[in-house]
Amino acid sequence: MGAALNFNSNEAQLMRLHNADADPAPCDSKAVGMVYYNTNQNALMVCNGKTFTAFAYGIPVGSDAKAPGLSCQHILDKTGTKKDGQYWIDPNGGNNNDAFLAYCDMTKDGGGWTRVMTAKYKFFFGDGNWNSLNANLPGDANYSILNLRDNFKVNGTYTFRYQTGVSGDWQNGPVGHWTSWQQNHDPFTSTTDGSDFKQLGGELSTTCGNFNGLHNKYTTYSYTCDPDSGDSVGCWWMQVVPKQDYDGKGYLEGYLGAGHYHNWQALWLR
């Protein structure tokens, strides 16, 4: 007892690690190197003296409902995949009973983007479906899982990407304009002066004193928009998560100044 296994003599044949759905013991300095198989995460877990962390997966993260990622970014971090497409995610964590397929952009703008909303003109959301629509159809042109948006926050910060296009849809239409940014408030319930906004990439709309995040100050034509707490509602031009038609020309945007339109839009979180 206590002697090392002789692998040359096949003494480790059919060796099985302890299986558990949660850490079987505290991970502290006395447990460094302790290994077990987590049946919830389908992963080999090792104690580093502070916490158990996954170092190998029995099922690649995101490839199966039994091994979902928390988000597309989490899957990218764990697997390094460079393939766009549908992956299993479970944004609220815990057990994987409510995992679902989502569309992940793993290649553009740093990758790791989870699609949380798309719309194709002339579709408009309503109060009953703007934050949850076709959640089981990640390839649909009109889609929303915005009810899960808070699960994507990191230390209170949302990381968004917004795309628009004048032809096709989010899958096959060229992207005409896009912006990626961070903001620290919920754009569907709060409005700020824009001081919590940080641009990451793309271009900014030029209306409302230039884009500084999405806010809920003006929601007549969309569920979130660009006027901040210091703007007049009359300067709005970003019709994000469209609610009703403005003048029959498409969804409104302000990338090239007031009065421009697009045929489809997509909102992503990372």
Backbone as a ProteinNet text record, in pm:
[ID]
protein_1_A
[PRIMARY]
MGAALNFNSNEAQLMRLHNADADPAPCDSKAVGMVYYNTNQNALMVCNGKTFTAFAYGIPVGSDAKAPGLSCQHILDKTGTKKDGQYWIDPNGGNNNDAFLAYCDMTKDGGGWTRVMTAKYKFFFGDGNWNSLNANLPGDANYSILNLRDNFKVNGTYTFRYQTGVSGDWQNGPVGHWTSWQQNHDPFTSTTDGSDFKQLGGELSTTCGNFNGLHNKYTTYSYTCDPDSGDSVGCWWMQVVPKQDYDGKGYLEGYLGAGHYHNWQALWLR
[TERTIARY]
84.5	0	87.9	56.9	135.8	247.8	275.6	382.4	335.2	431.8	398.9	353.4	260.9	216.4	326.6	341.3	436.9	360.7	372.1	296.3	350.9	481.7	538.6	479.4	436.1	373.9	222.7	174.3	30.5	-51.5	11.6	-60.6	-172.4	-172.5	-277.7	-391	-392.5	-495.6	-634.9	-719.6	-858	-867.9	-764.6	-769.7	-884.5	-959	-1072	-1059	-1067	-1062.6	-1196	-1192.2	-1315.1	-1407.2	-1534.6	-1635.6	-1721.9	-1750.1	-1836.7	-1895.3	-2014.1	-2075.8	-2038.9	-1954.8	-1903.7	-1770.9	-1694.3	-1563.9	-1581	-1510.6	-1530.2	-1459.8	-1373.6	-1298.8	-1254.1	-1222.7	-1170.7	-1037.7	-1017.8	-890.5	-805.3	-704.7	-613.5	-471.6	-380.4	-239.4	-213.3	-297.3	-279.3	-332.9	-414.4	-477.8	-419.8	-309.5	-250	-223.1	-269.5	-249.3	-363.1	-460.1	-574.7	-652.7	-689.2	-757.4	-886.5	-991.7	-1115.7	-1185.6	-1286.5	-1363.8	-1497	-1522	-1646.1	-1751	-1855	-1956.9	-2051	-2057.7	-2138.5	-2069.1	-1938.4	-1862.7	-1794.2	-1802.9	-1734.1	-1587.4	-1522.5	-1385.3	-1302.9	-1174.1	-1079.9	-1043.1	-1055.7	-1031.2	-909.6	-826.7	-708.6	-705.6	-665.6	-653.9	-518.3	-520.5	-395.2	-357.9	-428.4	-402	-502	-578.5	-681.6	-818.4	-820.9	-947.8	-924.1	-1028.9	-1021.8	-1045.7	-957.9	-973.3	-967.2	-1038.3	-1040.3	-909.5	-851.4	-731	-749	-861.6	-892.6	-1041.9	-1098.1	-1241.5	-1269.7	-1366.7	-1408.9	-1489.3	-1560.6	-1637.2	-1593.5	-1553.8	-1510.7	-1617.1	-1577.3	-1671	-1748.9	-1881.5	-1968.1	-2015.9	-1961.3	-1996.7	-2115.5	-2161.6	-2268.3	-2345.5	-2473.5	-2555.4	-2502.1	-2425.1	-2370.2	-2244.7	-2189.4	-2067.3	-2076.6	-2177.2	-2192.1	-2089.3	-2061.9	-1982.7	-2074.1	-2018.8	-2099.2	-2137.4	-2052	-2073.5	-1981.9	-1995	-1903.8	-1760.1	-1743.4	-1609.4	-1548.2	-1629	-1580.7	-1536.8	-1615.2	-1578.4	-1449.1	-1437.5	-1315.3	-1194.6	-1208.9	-1098.7	-1054.8	-1152.1	-1122	-1072.5	-1120.4	-1088.3	-1001.1	-1002.2	-926.2	-983.7	-1108.8	-1169.5	-1173.6	-1160.1	-1167	-1278.8	-1384.6	-1495.3	-1622.8	-1684.2	-1813.9	-1920.5	-2027.9	-2137.4	-2211.6	-2288.9	-2372.7	-2298	-2306.5	-2244.1	-2343.2	-2323.2	-2407.1	-2353.7	-2442.7	-2403.6	-2505.2	-2462.4	-2547.4	-2508.3	-2556.8	-2508.7	-2527.6	-2629.8	-2651.2	-2575.1	-2500.2	-2416	-2495.9	-2435.6	-2502.6	-2513.1	-2622.5	-2639.5	-2671.4	-2658.9	-2673.9	-2812.1	-2911.4	-3045.7	-3108.2	-3063.8	-3121	-3021.8	-2923.1	-2829.3	-2903.4	-2854.7	-2919.6	-2815.6	-2853.4	-2766.7	-2773.6	-2659.1	-2650	-2553	-2561.7	-2468.1	-2349.3	-2229.5	-2106.3	-2023.2	-1979.4	-1881.4	-1744.9	-1666.1	-1536.9	-1419	-1446.2	-1337.2	-1321.8	-1428.4	-1420.6	-1412.6	-1339.6	-1330.1	-1287.7	-1193.9	-1141.8	-1212.8	-1330.9	-1405.4	-1469.6	-1543.2	-1607.6	-1740	-1802.6	-1927.6	-2048.4	-2140.5	-2266.5	-2376	-2445.6	-2554.3	-2672.4	-2718.2	-2829	-2952	-2939.1	-3054.8	-3023.7	-3120	-3114.5	-3255.5	-3264.6	-3392.7	-3371.4	-3468.4	-3465.1	-3592.5	-3575.8	-3687.3	-3782.2	-3915.4	-3995	-4041.6	-3958.1	-3997.2	-3980.4	-4075.6	-4066.3	-4101.3	-4020.5	-4045.8	-4163.1	-4220.6	-4325.5	-4290.5	-4372	-4343.2	-4337	-4404.8	-4406.1	-4292.6	-4212.7	-4108.6	-3974	-3957.8	-3833	-3711.3	-3731.1	-3613.7	-3608.7	-3703.1	-3699	-3784	-3718.5	-3787.9	-3705	-3768.2	-3700.8	-3569.2	-3570.5	-3446.5	-3393.3	-3481.2	-3438.5	-3404.9	-3402	-3371.4	-3256.5	-3135.7	-3022.9	-2986.3	-3044.5	-3016.7	-3122.9	-3225.8	-3338.2	-3298.7	-3364.3	-3334.8	-3389.5	-3496.1	-3557.4	-3548.7	-3472.3	-3425.8	-3387.5	-3410.1	-3364	-3347.7	-3235	-3214.4	-3166.5	-3219.2	-3177.8	-3219.4	-3312.5	-3348.2	-3231.5	-3129.1	-3011.6	-2894.1	-2913.6	-2800.6	-2717.7	-2779.9	-2702.9	-2603.3	-2626.2	-2532.1	-2400.8	-2398.6	-2277	-2192.6	-2243.2	-2165.8	-2041.3	-1933.2	-1809.9	-1774	-1778.8	-1753.4	-1841	-1968.4	-2063.6	-2059.1	-1977.3	-1958.9	-2011.6	-2090.3	-2134.5	-2035.5	-2007.5	-1928	-2016.2	-2054.8	-2148.1	-2078.4	-2141.1	-2109.1	-2240.7	-2252.2	-2372.1	-2333.3	-2409.2	-2381.8	-2508	-2491.8	-2603.9	-2562.8	-2663.3	-2637.7	-2756.4	-2731.9	-2839.5	-2895.3	-2837.2	-2890.3	-2871.4	-2953.2	-2944.7	-2989.4	-2923.5	-2951.9	-2821.4	-2829.1	-2709.8	-2613.7	-2665.3	-2579	-2513	-2585.8	-2530.4	-2521.9	-2563.9	-2552.4	-2422.8	-2359.2	-2236.5	-2264.6	-2171.3	-2183.8	-2149.8	-2245.8	-2222.5	-2153.7	-2198.7	-2140.6	-2141.8	-2044.8	-2043.5	-1967.6	-2002.3	-1935.8	-1925.1	-1811.5	-1799.4	-1757.6	-1813	-1788.7	-1822.8	-1787.1	-1825.5	-1904.6	-1999.6	-2071.5	-2112.1	-2130.6	-2154	-2299.4	-2389.8	-2531.8	-2612.8	-2728.9	-2818.9	-2888.3	-2868.8	-2924.8	-3076.5	-3137.8	-3282.3	-3357.8	-3285.2	-3351.3	-3290.6	-3173.3	-3102.1	-3048.7	-3027.2	-2966.7	-2857.3	-2742.4	-2633.8	-2589.7	-2488.1	-2432.7	-2327.2	-2308.4	-2211.8	-2071.5	-2049	-1913.7	-1869.2	-1962.5	-1927.8	-1904.7	-1891.9	-1876.1	-1729.1	-1691.5	-1556.3	-1563.8	-1520.2	-1520.1	-1407	-1437.5	-1337.7	-1298.2	-1394.1	-1365.1	-1477.8	-1457.7	-1559.9	-1566.9	-1686.6	-1707.2	-1823.4	-1829.3	-1935	-2036	-2162.8	-2262.3	-2232.4	-2274.9	-2238.4	-2353.3	-2466.9	-2580.5	-2576.3	-2658.4	-2665.3	-2528.1	-2451.4	-2320.5	-2222.5	-2238	-2158.3	-2203.1	-2192.9	-2240.1	-2157.3	-2224	-2154.3	-2228.2	-2275.2	-2347	-2495.4	-2564.3	-2709.5	-2776.4	-2893.3	-2966.8	-3116.4	-3194.3	-3338	-3417	-3352.6	-3419.5	-3534.8	-3517.7	-3620.5	-3649.8	-3770.3	-3801.6	-3929.9	-3960.6	-4080.9	-4068.6	-3953.2	-3935.7	-3845.5	-3781	-3695.6	-3680.6	-3636	-3629.2	-3504.8	-3409.6	-3297.1	-3249	-3177.4	-3143.5	-3020.8	-2981.7	-2856.5	-2864.2	-2978.1	-2972.9	-2934	-2835.4	-2797.2	-2871.6	-2837.2	-2912.5	-2901.3	-2799.6	-2783.1	-2833.2	-2886	-2931.5	-3081.1	-3119.7	-3261.4	-3308.4	-3430	-3479.9	-3497	-3502.3	-3517.8	-3396.2	-3283.4	-3162.5	-3144.3	-3239.2	-3222.8	-3215	-3127.2	-3118.7	-3080.5	-3053.4	-3011.8	-3128.7	-3196.2	-3315.5	-3274.8	-3231.7	-3174.7	-3280	-3299.2	-3410.7	-3540.4	-3567.7	-3675.8	-3813.8	-3891.8	-4023.2	-4138.1	-4123.9	-4224.4	-4159.1	-4227.6	-4172.9	-4170.3	-4064.2	-4051.5	-4111.8	-4062.8	-4122	-4117.3	-4109.7	-4120.1	-3997.9	-3881.9	-3760.7	-3659.9	-3686.3	-3592.6	-3573.2	-3479.3	-3443.8	-3351.2	-3376.5	-3302.6	-3163.5	-3066.2	-2932	-2869.4	-2764.2	-2698.7	-2550.7	-2503.6	-2359.9	-2305	-2381.9	-2335.3	-2411.5	-2459	-2542.8	-2689	-2774.8	-2917.3	-2977.8	-3077.1	-3157.3	-3107.5	-3032.2	-2985.5	-3055.7	-3056.2	-3136.7	-3059.2	-3103.9	-3047.2	-3158.3	-3125.6	-3222.9	-3218.8	-3104.7	-3093.8	-2997.4	-3010.9	-2921.4	-2896.2	-2782.2	-2744.3	-2674.9	-2709.8	-2648	-2584.8	-2460.1	-2382.3	-2330.4	-2303.9	-2241.3	-2120.7	-2022	-1902.2	-1868.8
-119	0	123.9	219.3	341.3	333.5	213	199.5	253.3	295.5	348.6	236.2	267.4	170.6	147.4	23.5	-11.8	-16.7	91	97.4	-1	-33.5	-130.7	-269.7	-295.3	-424.8	-419.3	-309	-293.6	-295.1	-246.4	-246.4	-143.4	-49.1	53.1	16.7	-108.5	-150.6	-126.4	-60.4	-31.4	55	135.5	227.2	326.2	351.7	445.1	547.9	674.7	782.3	793.3	856.1	882.9	970.4	932.9	1009.9	1085.6	1213.8	1293.1	1408.3	1454	1567.3	1700.8	1697.5	1817.8	1781.9	1882.4	1856.5	1764.4	1651.8	1554.6	1590.7	1691.3	1731.4	1875.8	1943.3	2080.4	2080.8	2182.2	2196.5	2296.3	2248.8	2333.5	2282.9	2336.4	2300.2	2151.7	2087.5	1945.3	1857.1	1915.6	1836.3	1863.7	1938	1969.7	1841.3	1836.4	1719.2	1619.5	1638.9	1548.5	1559.1	1444.5	1439.4	1359.4	1405.8	1327.3	1362.4	1281.3	1306.9	1368.8	1494.6	1564.6	1522.7	1453.8	1400.9	1508.7	1623.9	1735.5	1805	1825.8	1897.7	1805.5	1671.9	1575.2	1614	1638.1	1687.1	1627.3	1606.3	1570.9	1697.6	1694.2	1810.8	1786.3	1888.9	1875.8	1991.8	1962.7	2064.7	2133.8	2267	2343.3	2407.8	2367.4	2423.4	2528.9	2578.1	2678.8	2636.3	2576.5	2535.2	2420.1	2341.6	2238.1	2302	2275.9	2329.5	2215.3	2232.5	2129.9	2132.5	2015.2	2009.4	1916.3	1845.9	1763.3	1735.5	1726.4	1705.5	1572.8	1496.8	1372.5	1398.4	1510.6	1554.9	1698.3	1733	1870	1971.4	2075	2175.8	2236.8	2238.7	2299.6	2204.8	2083.4	1990.9	1902.5	1905.3	1816.2	1882.5	1847.2	1903.8	1865.7	1757.1	1713.7	1791.4	1867.1	1943.7	2082.8	2160.9	2294.8	2393.1	2496.1	2607.5	2709.7	2800	2908	3008	3021	3114.7	3072.9	3139.8	3110.9	3147.9	3254.9	3293.8	3186	3128.4	3021.7	2900.9	2865.5	2753.4	2783.3	2907	2946.5	2938.5	2984.6	2981.3	2837.8	2746.5	2608.5	2523.5	2552.2	2464.1	2527.7	2660.4	2727.5	2708.6	2662.4	2635.9	2761.6	2744.2	2854.5	2828.8	2764.2	2729.9	2796.5	2879.5	2937.7	2829.1	2845.6	2749.9	2735.4	2629.2	2606	2525.7	2572.7	2507.3	2505.3	2410.1	2402.1	2497.1	2579.3	2668.4	2659.7	2701.2	2705.4	2830.1	2947.8	3074.5	3090.4	3025	3041.5	2938.8	2850.9	2756.8	2653.4	2596.1	2493.2	2363.7	2288.6	2165.9	2202.6	2105.7	2134.6	2099.1	2091.4	2053.7	2157	2282.4	2386.9	2435.7	2353.8	2387.8	2391.5	2472.6	2484.4	2517.7	2498.3	2532	2681	2742.6	2883.5	2896	3008.6	3031.2	3112.7	3062.2	3126.9	3174.8	3298.2	3351.6	3337.7	3243.8	3210.8	3267.7	3344.3	3384.5	3534.6	3610.8	3754.3	3838.7	3949.3	4046	3980.2	3888.7	3821.6	3693	3667.6	3545.5	3544.9	3438.2	3421.5	3494.6	3531.8	3608.3	3515.1	3535.4	3462	3548.9	3498.3	3575.1	3577.7	3696.8	3709.1	3773.9	3833.5	3891.5	3911.8	3877.1	3916.2	3947.4	4035.4	4069.9	4101	4062.7	4091.2	4167.6	4281.5	4366.5	4289.4	4289.4	4375.2	4307.1	4246.1	4184.7	4285.2	4282.9	4368.3	4287.1	4306.8	4241.3	4306.6	4235.7	4289.9	4270.7	4325.1	4317.2	4173.2	4081.9	3943.5	3857.6	3908.8	3821.5	3889	4016.9	4085.9	4025.5	3964.9	3909.7	3757.5	3693.4	3548.1	3508.4	3473.5	3436	3333.1	3223.4	3119.3	3075.3	3065.3	3031	2894.4	2806.1	2672.7	2667.2	2784.3	2792.2	2890.8	2850.2	2944.5	2991.6	2932.1	2978.6	3071.4	3101.4	3180.4	3327.1	3390.8	3531.5	3624.7	3583.6	3664.5	3585.3	3635.9	3552	3640.9	3590.6	3663.9	3570.8	3583.6	3523.5	3633	3752.9	3866.9	3851.8	3761.7	3736.7	3679.1	3628.8	3570.5	3666.3	3790	3882.6	3905.6	3904.7	3932	3822.1	3702.9	3593.5	3612.7	3706.6	3732.2	3845.1	3910.9	4019.3	3964.3	4040	4005.3	4123.4	4101.6	4208.6	4330.5	4304.3	4411.9	4477	4424.9	4487.1	4397.1	4456.1	4387.6	4417.5	4316.7	4336.7	4303.1	4407.1	4393.7	4408	4349.3	4379.9	4393.4	4499.6	4526.5	4531.7	4460.3	4456	4490	4554.9	4580	4547.5	4520.9	4494.6	4535.5	4573.2	4623.4	4517.1	4395.1	4288.6	4155	4056.1	3924.6	3925.7	3846.6	3843.7	3824.5	3797.1	3793.9	3681.7	3577.8	3466	3485.2	3541.4	3547	3686.8	3787.9	3924.1	3988.5	4067.9	4136.2	4234	4245	4340.3	4479.5	4570.2	4706.1	4791.6	4781.8	4858.5	4771.9	4796.6	4723.9	4804.1	4775.5	4836.1	4731.5	4724.3	4644.3	4737	4713.5	4804	4737.3	4805.4	4765.2	4877.5	4839.5	4936.1	4866.8	4946	4890.5	4896	4935.4	4937.9	4856.3	4810.3	4732.7	4826.9	4809.1	4902.8	4895.6	4795.8	4780	4829.1	4867.8	4917.9	5046.8	5085.6	5199.9	5294.5	5419.1	5522.5	5592	5616.3	5688.7	5804.1	5876.9	5985.7	5935.6	5803.4	5744.8	5731.7	5772.1	5765.7	5622.3	5526	5385.7	5311.5	5385.3	5327.6	5321	5209.3	5195.2	5126.3	5192.9	5133.6	5031.6	4917	4813.2	4800.2	4821.6	4806.9	4859	4857.5	4903	5054.3	5104.2	5247.8	5294.1	5424.4	5481.4	5554.6	5546.1	5630.1	5775.2	5866.5	6006.9	6092.9	6031.1	6106.2	6107.7	6190	6200.4	6229.3	6314.7	6350.9	6236	6142.8	6021.4	5915	5791.7	5676.6	5656.8	5636.8	5604.8	5496.4	5396	5285.6	5292.3	5187.2	5180.9	5213.4	5278.1	5324.6	5302.3	5313.9	5293.3	5424	5536.2	5665.4	5680.7	5629.8	5645.9	5509.1	5458.4	5321.7	5315.1	5421.8	5420.4	5323.7	5321.8	5240.2	5118.9	5109.1	4993.1	4979.4	4862.9	4835.7	4893.4	4938.4	5015.7	5105.5	5211.4	5312.3	5390.3	5493.5	5563.1	5688.8	5758.4	5879.8	5850.7	5924.8	5909.7	6012.3	6019.6	6105.1	6252.9	6292.2	6432.5	6467.1	6366.3	6387.8	6415.7	6490.1	6504.1	6376.1	6331	6209	6228.6	6353.9	6380.8	6345.6	6315.6	6283.1	6133.2	6051.9	5906.6	5860.9	5760.6	5703.7	5556.2	5500.3	5360.1	5275.1	5209.2	5129.7	4986	4961.8	4833.1	4750.6	4626.6	4540.2	4610.2	4611.8	4694.7	4659.8	4764.2	4752	4783.4	4887.8	4921.5	4997.1	4996.2	5059	5210.9	5272.1	5417.9	5483.9	5448.6	5508.6	5416.3	5284.5	5187.3	5168.7	5214.3	5205.5	5103.6	5049.4	4957.2	4994	4925.8	4961.9	5083.6	5177.9	5303.2	5287.2	5359.4	5361.6	5498.5	5526.5	5656.1	5648.6	5538.5	5524.3	5630.1	5668.9	5770.4	5900.6	5922.9	6038	5998.1	6092.9	6065.3	6020	5930.7	5895.4	5781.2	5687.9	5571	5445.8	5339.7	5222.6	5094.5	4985.8	4854.6	4750.6	4634.4	4527.4	4423.1	4411.8	4317	4371.4	4320.1	4358	4239.2	4240.4	4132.7	4194.3	4142.8	4186.4	4063	4078.9	3969.5	4009.5	3910.3	3933	3840.4	3890.3	3810.7	3819.7
0	0	0	-87	-93.5	-193.7	-249	-347.8	-482	-562.9	-694.8	-786.5	-875.8	-975.1	-1077.6	-1120	-1223.6	-1356.3	-1434.3	-1559.2	-1662	-1654.6	-1747.8	-1727.1	-1607.7	-1576.9	-1588.9	-1641.1	-1666	-1537.3	-1428.2	-1300.8	-1296.4	-1393	-1395	-1490.4	-1535.9	-1630.6	-1572.4	-1652.6	-1614.4	-1488.8	-1465	-1350.4	-1369.4	-1264.2	-1270.2	-1159.5	-1199.9	-1101.6	-1029.1	-914.4	-840	-923.5	-935.3	-1007.3	-907.9	-937.3	-850.2	-929.5	-888.4	-957.9	-895.8	-791.2	-725.7	-660.8	-623.2	-561.5	-440.9	-436.9	-329	-198.4	-204.7	-84.6	-101.1	9.2	-2.9	-78.3	-159.6	-231.4	-154.8	-85.2	-10.1	-30	44.6	25.6	50.9	131.5	160.6	48	-41.1	-146.9	-284.8	-293.4	-423.8	-502.3	-625.8	-710.1	-705.8	-617.3	-612.6	-742.7	-797.7	-927.2	-914.2	-981.2	-990.8	-1121.4	-1158	-1279.7	-1241.8	-1291.3	-1262.2	-1364.3	-1317.4	-1408.3	-1459.7	-1394	-1444.4	-1559.4	-1547	-1648.6	-1749.2	-1723.1	-1808.4	-1826.1	-1711.9	-1715.5	-1602.8	-1629.7	-1524.6	-1449.7	-1319	-1236.1	-1146.9	-1132.9	-1048.9	-949.5	-828	-724.1	-734.3	-742.4	-751.2	-618.3	-514.5	-382.1	-341.4	-437	-408.8	-460	-581	-639.8	-736.2	-759.7	-861.4	-997.7	-1092.4	-1227.3	-1327.5	-1440.5	-1544.2	-1623	-1644.6	-1728.1	-1847.8	-1855.1	-1971.3	-1971.5	-2090.5	-2104	-2172.7	-2117.8	-2179.4	-2305.3	-2308.6	-2424.6	-2452.6	-2575.2	-2602.8	-2561.5	-2493.8	-2444.2	-2559.6	-2543.9	-2643.4	-2751.2	-2756.7	-2864.2	-2830.8	-2706.5	-2663.7	-2549.9	-2537.5	-2429.7	-2292.2	-2284.9	-2156.9	-2118.3	-2212.5	-2184.4	-2246.4	-2207	-2266.8	-2212.1	-2290.2	-2239.4	-2176	-2098.9	-2042.5	-2150.7	-2249.9	-2359.9	-2473.8	-2587.1	-2698.6	-2661.3	-2585.2	-2541.8	-2453.5	-2365.3	-2277.6	-2359.8	-2462.5	-2549.6	-2624.3	-2674.9	-2745.2	-2653.1	-2530.6	-2434.5	-2405.3	-2397.4	-2359	-2475.2	-2595.4	-2707.9	-2814.9	-2823.2	-2927.7	-3066.5	-3075.8	-3206	-3292.7	-3422.1	-3518.4	-3619.8	-3575	-3663.4	-3614.1	-3698.6	-3666.1	-3674.5	-3598.1	-3606.5	-3475.9	-3465.8	-3348.6	-3243.6	-3120.4	-3006.1	-2890	-2801.9	-2681.9	-2575.4	-2520	-2411.5	-2296.9	-2181.7	-2062	-1983.5	-2026.2	-1969	-1818.8	-1761.4	-1617.2	-1534.8	-1600.8	-1528.9	-1451.7	-1349.3	-1270.8	-1349	-1325.7	-1402.5	-1547.5	-1636.6	-1778.5	-1832.7	-1745.6	-1789.1	-1882.5	-1873.2	-1958.2	-2063.8	-2096.4	-2203.6	-2336.9	-2429.9	-2559.8	-2666.4	-2792.1	-2903.5	-2933	-2950	-2987.3	-3104	-3173.3	-3283	-3232.7	-3261	-3215.6	-3334.1	-3327.2	-3422.5	-3355.7	-3403.8	-3343.5	-3421.8	-3526.7	-3615.7	-3633.2	-3623.5	-3654.9	-3528.7	-3539.5	-3429.5	-3298.9	-3307.6	-3189.3	-3154.5	-3215.9	-3188.5	-3050.6	-3022.1	-2892.9	-2878.9	-2991.4	-2987.1	-2990	-2895.9	-2891.9	-2951.2	-3050.2	-3111.9	-3016.3	-2978.3	-2883.5	-2944.6	-3065	-3132.6	-3279.5	-3365.5	-3505.5	-3552.3	-3651.6	-3711.9	-3858.6	-3940	-4082.9	-4119.8	-4185.3	-4223.3	-4317.2	-4294	-4210.2	-4082.3	-4009.1	-3882.1	-3769.6	-3674.1	-3555.8	-3432	-3327.7	-3199.9	-3128.9	-3031	-2946.4	-2800.4	-2713.3	-2570.2	-2520.2	-2589.5	-2544.4	-2595.9	-2690.4	-2746.7	-2771.1	-2737.2	-2771.5	-2703.4	-2586.1	-2516.4	-2518.2	-2588.2	-2603	-2723.3	-2832.6	-2955.1	-3031.6	-3067.6	-3146.4	-3082.7	-2949.4	-2878.7	-2918.5	-2967.2	-3010.1	-3159	-3224	-3366.8	-3389.8	-3355.1	-3360.9	-3500.5	-3604.2	-3739	-3793.3	-3714.4	-3764.5	-3785.2	-3882.6	-3911.3	-3804.9	-3736.2	-3630.1	-3500.3	-3406.4	-3294.5	-3178.3	-3056	-2938.2	-2819.1	-2750.9	-2618.9	-2522.8	-2543.6	-2460.6	-2315.4	-2285.3	-2146.1	-2067.4	-2137.6	-2071.4	-2066	-2106.7	-2125.9	-1999.7	-1884.1	-1762.1	-1730	-1782.9	-1759.6	-1834.7	-1929.2	-2006.4	-1946	-1844.7	-1782.7	-1714.2	-1723.6	-1653.1	-1564	-1434.7	-1337.5	-1364.5	-1399.3	-1419.8	-1556.4	-1647.8	-1779.1	-1890.3	-1980.8	-2101.6	-2214.3	-2296.1	-2416.4	-2536.4	-2612.5	-2724	-2858.6	-2959.9	-3098.3	-3174.7	-3252.9	-3331.8	-3478.3	-3563.5	-3706.4	-3784.2	-3898.9	-3988.6	-4132.1	-4215.9	-4356.4	-4440.7	-4564.3	-4649.9	-4742.7	-4745	-4828.5	-4758.5	-4798.4	-4738.1	-4594	-4511.8	-4368.8	-4292.9	-4163.6	-4080.2	-4120.6	-4188.6	-4225.8	-4362.3	-4458.1	-4594	-4652.5	-4577.8	-4627.7	-4581.5	-4665.4	-4622.5	-4509.2	-4416.2	-4305.5	-4357.7	-4347.3	-4393.5	-4289.5	-4165	-4054.4	-3928.9	-3841	-3715	-3609.5	-3485.7	-3371	-3260.7	-3194.6	-3072.8	-2959.5	-2840.5	-2729.1	-2596.3	-2490.9	-2356	-2290.1	-2206.6	-2124.8	-1996	-1891.2	-1759	-1714.1	-1803.9	-1766.9	-1865.3	-1820.5	-1905.5	-2003.3	-2133.6	-2230.6	-2244.3	-2182.4	-2193.5	-2070.1	-1967.3	-1846.2	-1793.1	-1842.7	-1784.4	-1890.5	-1848.7	-1933	-1853.5	-1916.9	-1851	-1939.7	-1893.3	-1974	-2072.4	-2077.1	-2169.6	-2114.8	-1991.3	-1935	-1908.4	-1910.9	-1888.9	-2020.6	-2129.9	-2263.7	-2303.8	-2369.2	-2422.1	-2557.7	-2662.9	-2795.9	-2806.9	-2867.6	-2889.4	-3035.4	-3126.2	-3267.4	-3352.6	-3484.4	-3575.9	-3584	-3616.7	-3632.8	-3545.8	-3524.5	-3441.8	-3527.8	-3488.7	-3553.2	-3517.7	-3604.3	-3586	-3536.8	-3509.3	-3455.9	-3303.7	-3243.2	-3096.9	-3035.9	-3100.1	-3046.4	-3046.9	-3141.5	-3155.2	-3054.9	-3098.1	-3021.7	-2895.3	-2782.5	-2657.4	-2579.9	-2653.6	-2592.2	-2621.9	-2582.8	-2598.3	-2466.2	-2475.9	-2357.8	-2379.7	-2272.7	-2287.3	-2275.2	-2304.2	-2289.8	-2388.5	-2509.3	-2611.7	-2673.3	-2653.8	-2696.7	-2780.3	-2852.6	-2935.9	-3052.7	-3118.3	-3238	-3217.7	-3104.7	-3076.4	-2925.9	-2883.5	-2739.3	-2673.1	-2752.5	-2701	-2814.5	-2778.4	-2878.4	-2832.6	-2911.6	-2885	-2798	-2779.6	-2697.1	-2552.1	-2501.5	-2361.1	-2276.4	-2150.2	-2058.2	-2092.5	-2170.1	-2206.1	-2344.7	-2416	-2553.4	-2559.3	-2661.9	-2693.6	-2760.5	-2731.9	-2794	-2944.4	-2989.4	-3131.6	-3214.7	-3149.9	-3225.7	-3243	-3201.1	-3209.9	-3355.7	-3381.5	-3515.7	-3514.4	-3400.1	-3395.4	-3347.8	-3441.1	-3412.4	-3382.1	-3258.1	-3218.9	-3144.8	-3187.2	-3147.1	-3188.4	-3318.9	-3374.3	-3320.7	-3297.5	-3233.3	-3328	-3409.5	-3509	-3624.3	-3738.6	-3858.5	-3844	-3897.1	-3889.8	-4013.1	-4132	-4251.3	-4373	-4345.7	-4453.1	-4538.8	-4495.5	-4575.7	-4522.1	-4404.1	-4342	-4195.6	-4130.7	-3993.7	-3997.4	-3910.8	-3911.7	-3849	-3903.3	-3844.8	-3865.7	-3790.1	-3799.8	-3827.5	-3888.6	-3913.1	-4007.6	-4106	-4200.6	-4182	-4060.6	-4032.8	-4032.4	-4010.1	-3997.2	-4129	-4117.1	-4233.4	-4317.6	-4259.3	-4333.5	-4280.2	-4361.4	-4328.9	-4358	-4293.3	-4320.6	-4325.9	-4385.1	-4405.5	-4294.5	-4227.4	-4116.7	-4012.4	-3891.6	-3782.4	-3692.8	-3626.1	-3534	-3413	-3295.8	-3170.9	-3107.1	-3065	-3008.2	-2870.6	-2786.6	-2657	-2642.8	-2568.3	-2543.6	-2395.2
[MASK]
++++++++++++++++++++++++++++++++++++++++++++++++++++++++++++++++++++++++++++++++++++++++++++++++++++++++++++++++++++++++++++++++++++++++++++++++++++++++++++++++++++++++++++++++++++++++++++++++++++++++++++++++++++++++++++++++++++++++++++++++++++++++++++++++++++++++++++++

